[in-house]
Each structure stands twice: as C-alpha cells, then as structure tokens.
Amino acid sequence: MPAVNSSQSIPKLSCDKALESRNRYTPTDCFETFAFPLTVAESARAEAEQSGEQYYEHRRQTMLARQLGLTRTYNLFHNRECADADIATFRDLHAAIDRAILACYGWMDLDPGHGLHANERGQVRYTVSPTTRREILGHLLALNLEIAAREASTRGQS
C-alpha cells in the first residue's frame, strides 16, 4: 500500500518520540515494525491513494498561495481560531485520509470523531478523538500480537 499518510494521520499515533517539543520518527522504531493491514481490498487501497494525492495537492497549493512552509501551514491547521476555507478543506481532506486508512484496516465501525483535541502535552491538534485514538491503539496492538504470533508459528515450523 502506498504511503499516503500525513504526519498527523492514524499511523502516527503509535510512533511518537519526543525531540524537544516535537515528534520525531525513525524507520526502525516506527515503519519497519508497524502493524500494517494484512490484506487490503483494492477499492480501499485506491481510496487511500486518491485521498493522499488530494491532500498532498491541496496542502501544496495552500502553502504556495499563502507563501508558508510546513510548520506555519500546520500551525494554521491546528489553530482553533482559523476557519479559513482553504484550512477547513485541508482538515476535511485529512479526515478523509484517516477514514480511508481505517477502511484499509477494515475498521469502518470506528467513528473517528475528528476535531481540535488536546494531546498529552496540552497542545491542540486536529485529529481523531481521544476515545477513538485509544480504540485505534487497541486494535493496532491486537493486530501486532496477531502478526507476532504468525511469525513465531512460521519460525517454529522451519
């Protein structure tokens, strides 16, 4: 499956490490060990890819039109007081990616509850609700344990 997730999307939830007050990601700690879906329906994969492309292009156009870099663009994205049309669309596209990724996992029963929510550091971020975040992390843990059991079983058969 192509990497369509923005830095604020669902896979980010279990890969946070602090670097000063920011998040940092390392391939060995996050992506190489992440519990990706075991199978993905072609329609879900295509939707995730299309959502990612739309998000990327809208973000690029917003940054160009506003003459802003990523940090300042995301500062607007997470600002409760910013209701500008381009930023509202940016948030909608972000939510669409999250819903598409949930579909890739087969977790369409989860209500993302997107909105501006405070994180553990008290920072307001546009993301899934805290309740949904915990549910997603629980699902990812269960999937990770399932994958580990399959790998252990495969090693035991060798």
Secondary structure, 3 states (H helix, E strand, C coil): CCCCCCCCCHHHHHCCCEECCEECCCCCCCCCCCCCCCCCCHHHHHHHHHHHHHHHHHHHHHHHHHCCCHHHHHHHHCCCCCCCHHHHHHHHHHHHHHHHHHHHHCCCCCCCCCEEEECCCCCEEEECCHHHHHHHHHHHHHHHHHHHHHHHHHHHHC
